[in-house]
């Protein structure tokens, strides 16, 4: 494992498998009342420049369940929100805490934070990628399908941080990945370059959801306008009209096809209420697995194995 979890591009297939296997074990223990106290006396600093429900609660609960403590630092309440250089914040937190989780806008801010710390830095979300969410997605898919390799993963919607991380995570785990997004809303060029380098040529980018969904084992979607894009909402609703996960689209997929959504969902936009509710158990398994996947990341990066 690397020192940090900054993006899935940094991880090998073996790293991802180790995280998923650790998450399985920690989930089993949590469900059976087996408590670990491996983080007793350890503290995680949580920097939030973007608000969240699932990220904050899952990291905070996960630290508590491992015997540690999490500190919530919002952009408004910390000096980082008042213009303190990221390298100064990094070097201070490095002396106070045992790990840092940051949920912010720019990937460069996360990379810079990690550059100036000796403690692990975990990317809770940036505009470029969402590694913790996709680790939870992979964990959920593996739970339901038993394997990842050979499955077809289809993503419908904006080529955003979720699309970027799903492409990388899916390909690294031996999945075929198809993406459908409108012209002008493609995934990041760095991710498309990575996808093109796949020796098995398991990636395809489409302009129609129907083409992408044919033969899918998993369909994933996300909101059309993410946090910070509210002013683009009307424009995006026009661009993404038709990019909806509905019963007609699902009829093109393989029998037993799963649906995943990182939440919050806008029923009637990117997904219909009918499809959402018929796959709600899978979607909320995915939401729960944020807790277990992130506990595994913290456990592996912050010294749980040595406790």
CORTALIN-V631668 format. One record per pair of residues at least 4 apart in sequence whose C-alpha atoms are under 6 Angstrom apart, sorted by the first residue. I is the first residue (numbers start at 1). J is the second residue. Records with the same first field share a line. If there is no record, write none. Layout:
# CORTALIN-V631668
I = J / J
This chain:
# CORTALIN-V631668
1 = 15
3 = 120
4 = 120 / 121 / 122
5 = 122
6 = 122 / 123
7 = 131
8 = 131
11 = 15
13 = 172
19 = 296
20 = 139
22 = 296
23 = 27 / 292 / 293 / 296
27 = 292
29 = 34
30 = 34
36 = 66
37 = 66 / 67
38 = 66 / 304 / 307
39 = 66 / 67 / 68
40 = 67 / 68
41 = 68
42 = 68 / 98
43 = 68 / 69 / 70 / 97 / 98
44 = 70 / 98 / 99 / 100
45 = 70 / 71 / 100
46 = 71 / 72 / 73 / 100 / 101 / 102
47 = 73 / 74 / 102
48 = 74 / 75 / 103
49 = 75 / 104
50 = 103 / 104
54 = 58
56 = 60
57 = 61
58 = 62 / 291
60 = 70
62 = 295
63 = 68 / 69
64 = 68 / 69
75 = 81
76 = 81
79 = 84
80 = 84
87 = 116
90 = 94 / 113 / 116 / 117
93 = 97
94 = 117
98 = 119
99 = 119 / 120
100 = 121
101 = 121 / 122 / 123
102 = 123 / 124
103 = 124 / 125
104 = 126
105 = 126 / 127
106 = 126
107 = 126
108 = 112
114 = 121
125 = 130
127 = 161
128 = 161
129 = 161 / 164 / 165
130 = 161 / 162 / 165
131 = 165
136 = 289 / 290 / 293
137 = 286
140 = 286
141 = 145
142 = 146 / 147 / 148
149 = 173 / 174 / 175
150 = 175
151 = 175 / 217
152 = 175 / 176 / 177 / 216 / 217
153 = 177 / 216 / 218
154 = 177 / 178 / 179 / 213 / 219
155 = 179 / 219 / 220 / 221
156 = 180 / 221
157 = 181
158 = 181 / 185
159 = 163 / 185 / 186 / 187
160 = 187
162 = 166
164 = 187
165 = 169
166 = 170
170 = 175
171 = 175
176 = 202
177 = 203
178 = 203 / 204 / 205 / 212
179 = 205 / 206
180 = 206 / 207 / 208 / 209 / 212
181 = 207
182 = 207
213 = 253
214 = 252 / 253
215 = 253 / 254
216 = 253 / 254
217 = 254 / 257
218 = 257 / 258 / 259
219 = 259
220 = 259 / 260 / 261
221 = 261
222 = 261
225 = 229 / 233
232 = 236
236 = 240
237 = 241
244 = 270 / 271
245 = 271
246 = 272 / 275
260 = 283
261 = 283
267 = 271 / 272 / 273
268 = 272
273 = 277
276 = 280
281 = 285
289 = 293
290 = 294
295 = 299
298 = 302
299 = 304
300 = 304
